[in-house]
């Protein structure tokens, strides 16, 4: 049966919802994060983990966060699932992979406080778009898209016949698709296990790589992010594995639970009576 399933899917690997594991974390004094996810493929080596995250502690986030491009975050958990061709041959690695990173983010106090998932989504999109389209800043890495526009302007100025405005925009669009960060405007709110999550999608068009970012509001300007990264390697986004990887994301989100500890304590008390 397993062999037949692989033949029908035309790939090996990926998430198997029949083989799962469960983990829990405490986000400050008010929230418990728990989930049941497919086992990593290939298996993930066991290692020590942090279970308690002291959100209420002053300057804890600022002293422990990492930064990657526009995002400051504290990693909580990572899971991954690789997809391989049916028959292994030389010079052919995995077709692609799906990766999940659960992270804590914190909204800067100087910005307007967000109260719900829709507001959080718009705020995160504004932060993303503002960062990549700002004036270039070598120290923070901001302004990547602005650099692309400036390079096209400079190239046009060096030409014997400068680009027309239409040609200039075409060159900008081509560069933006391959190495830039296109502006994101769309977001959608979902409800998983009684919590509102906002989703938006980052896409590097030419590479066919996507990030599905789901975020929900916590306390004290914190938010929880579930980031699904779908990457192609020796393949592209038209193959069966890619569609199946996309289809696996929402079922995984349905297995992520964020509960308030006071409500959880009340439920346990009622169950004990």
C-alpha positions in Angstrom: 0.0 0.0 0.0 2.8 2.4 0.9 4.6 1.7 -2.4 1.3 2.3 -4.3 0.8 5.5 -2.5 4.3 6.7 -3.5 3.7 5.7 -7.1 0.5 7.6 -7.3 2.0 10.7 -5.7 5.2 10.5 -7.9 7.5 11.4 -5.0 8.9 10.1 -1.7 8.9 11.9 1.6 6.8 14.8 2.8 4.7 15.0 6.0 3.0 11.8 7.1 0.0 12.7 9.4 -0.1 9.0 10.6 3.3 9.5 12.3 3.1 12.5 14.7 4.7 13.9 17.8 3.4 16.4 20.5 5.2 19.2 22.3 4.2 22.1 24.6 5.8 25.5 25.5 4.8 28.2 28.0 4.8 31.8 26.6 5.0 33.9 29.7 2.6 33.5 32.5 -0.6 33.5 30.4 -0.2 31.3 27.4 0.4 27.6 26.7 1.5 26.7 23.1 1.0 23.0 22.1 1.0 21.2 18.8 0.9 17.8 17.2 2.9 17.7 14.0 4.1 15.0 11.5 7.5 13.6 12.4 10.3 15.4 10.6 11.5 13.7 7.4 14.4 13.0 7.6 14.2 12.5 11.4 15.4 15.4 13.5 18.1 14.6 16.0 16.9 15.1 19.6 18.3 18.1 21.5 17.7 20.2 24.6 14.9 22.8 24.3 13.7 25.8 26.1 10.2 25.3 27.4 9.5 28.6 29.3 9.7 32.0 27.6 9.5 34.9 30.2 7.6 37.4 28.1 7.0 39.6 31.2 10.7 40.0 32.0 11.9 43.5 31.2 14.3 43.6 28.1 14.2 39.8 27.8 13.2 40.0 24.1 15.7 42.7 23.2 18.5 40.8 24.9 17.8 37.5 23.3 16.3 38.1 19.9 17.9 37.4 16.5 17.3 39.5 13.3 16.9 38.3 9.8 16.2 41.1 7.3 13.2 43.0 8.5 12.2 40.6 11.3 13.4 40.4 14.9 12.4 37.1 16.5 13.0 34.5 19.1 12.9 30.9 17.7 10.7 28.4 19.6 10.5 25.3 17.4 11.5 24.1 13.9 10.2 21.2 11.9 10.9 20.2 8.2 9.8 17.7 5.6 11.8 16.9 2.5 10.4 15.6 -0.8 12.5 13.2 -3.0 12.1 11.7 -6.5 10.7 8.2 -6.6 14.1 6.8 -8.0 17.3 8.2 -6.6 19.9 9.0 -9.3 23.3 10.7 -9.3 23.2 14.5 -9.3 19.5 14.6 -8.2 18.8 15.7 -4.6 15.5 16.5 -3.0 12.8 18.0 -5.2 12.1 20.6 -2.4 11.1 20.9 1.2 8.5 22.4 3.5 9.8 24.0 6.7 7.9 25.3 9.8 9.4 27.8 12.2 7.4 28.8 15.3 8.7 32.2 16.5 8.0 35.0 19.0 7.9 38.5 17.7 7.5 41.8 19.5 5.8 45.0 18.3 7.8 48.1 18.9 6.3 50.3 21.6 6.7 53.3 19.4 4.3 51.9 16.8 0.5 51.8 17.3 -0.6 48.9 19.5 -2.5 46.2 17.6 -5.6 44.6 19.2 -6.6 41.8 16.8 -5.3 39.6 14.0 -6.5 42.0 11.2 -4.7 44.9 12.7 -1.6 42.8 13.3 -1.6 41.7 9.7 -1.7 45.2 8.3 1.0 46.3 10.8 3.3 43.5 9.7 2.7 44.2 6.0 3.5 47.9 6.6 6.7 46.9 8.5 7.7 44.6 5.6 7.0 47.0 2.8 8.5 50.0 4.6 11.7 48.1 5.3 12.5 47.0 1.8 11.4 50.2 0.1 13.1 52.6 2.6 16.2 54.6 1.8 19.2 52.2 1.8 20.8 51.7 5.2 23.9 49.5 5.3 23.7 49.1 9.0 20.1 47.8 9.2 20.0 46.2 5.7 16.8 48.3 4.8 16.1 49.6 1.3 16.8 46.5 -0.8 14.2 47.4 -3.4 15.3 51.0 -3.4 18.8 49.8 -4.4 17.3 47.9 -7.3 15.5 51.0 -8.5 18.7 53.1 -8.1 20.8 50.6 -10.1 18.4 50.7 -13.0 18.4 54.5 -12.9 22.2 54.5 -13.0 22.3 52.0 -15.8 19.9 54.0 -17.8 21.9 57.2 -17.3 25.1 55.5 -18.5 23.4 54.3 -21.8 23.9 56.3 -25.0 20.1 56.1 -25.3 18.5 56.1 -21.8 15.6 53.8 -21.1 12.1 55.2 -21.6 10.0 55.2 -18.4 8.2 52.1 -19.7 11.6 50.3 -20.3 12.9 51.5 -17.0 9.9 50.0 -15.1 10.2 46.8 -17.1 13.8 46.5 -16.0 12.9 47.2 -12.4 10.1 44.6 -12.5 12.5 41.9 -13.9 15.1 42.6 -11.2 12.4 42.7 -8.5 11.1 39.3 -9.5 14.5 37.6 -9.3 16.2 39.4 -6.4 13.8 41.8 -4.9 11.0 41.8 -2.3 7.7 42.6 -4.1 5.2 44.7 -2.2 2.6 42.6 -0.3 -0.9 44.0 0.1 -3.1 40.9 0.6 -3.8 39.2 4.0 -6.6 36.9 5.3 -7.8 36.1 8.8 -8.4 32.5 9.8 -9.7 30.9 13.0 -7.8 27.8 14.4 -8.8 26.3 17.7 -10.6 29.4 18.8 -7.8 31.8 18.0 -7.6 34.3 15.2 -4.6 34.2 13.0 -3.7 36.5 10.1 -2.0 35.0 7.0 0.1 36.7 4.4 2.4 35.3 1.7 5.9 36.3 0.8 6.9 35.1 -2.6 10.2 35.3 -4.6 8.5 34.9 -7.9 11.3 33.6 -10.2 12.5 31.1 -7.6 9.0 29.8 -6.9 9.8 30.0 -3.2 7.0 31.0 -0.8 6.7 31.9 2.9 3.3 31.4 4.4 3.3 33.5 7.5 0.5 33.1 10.1 0.5 35.4 13.1 -1.7 35.9 16.2 -1.7 38.5 19.0 -0.4 37.8 22.4 0.1 40.2 25.4 2.5 43.1 26.0 3.1 43.8 22.2 4.1 40.2 21.6 2.8 38.0 18.7 3.3 34.4 17.8 4.4 33.6 14.2 4.0 30.2 12.4 6.2 30.6 9.3 5.9 27.9 6.6 8.7 28.1 4.0 8.2 26.1 0.8 11.4 25.8 -1.2 12.1 24.3 -4.6 15.5 22.6 -5.2 15.7 20.2 -8.1 12.1 20.8 -9.2 9.5 23.6 -9.6 6.1 24.6 -8.4 4.2 22.6 -11.0 5.0 19.2 -9.6 2.6 17.1 -7.5 4.8 17.3 -4.3 4.6 21.1 -4.3 0.8 21.1 -4.4 0.7 18.5 -1.6 3.1 20.5 0.5 0.9 23.6 0.2 -2.2 21.5 1.0 -0.5 20.2 4.2 -0.1 23.7 5.7 -3.7 24.3 7.0 -4.1 20.9 8.5 -0.9 21.6 10.5 -2.2 25.0 11.6 -5.3 23.1 12.9 -3.0 21.1 15.2 -1.4 24.3 16.7 -3.2 25.3 19.9 -2.6 28.5 21.9 -4.5 28.5 25.2 -4.7 31.1 28.0 -3.5 29.4 31.2 -6.3 30.9 33.4 -8.9 29.4 31.1 -7.1 26.1 30.9 -6.9 26.0 34.8 -10.7 26.7 34.9 -11.4 23.8 32.5 -9.3 21.5 34.5 -11.1 22.5 37.7 -14.5 21.9 36.2 -13.3 18.5 34.9 -12.2 17.5 38.4 -15.5 18.4 40.0 
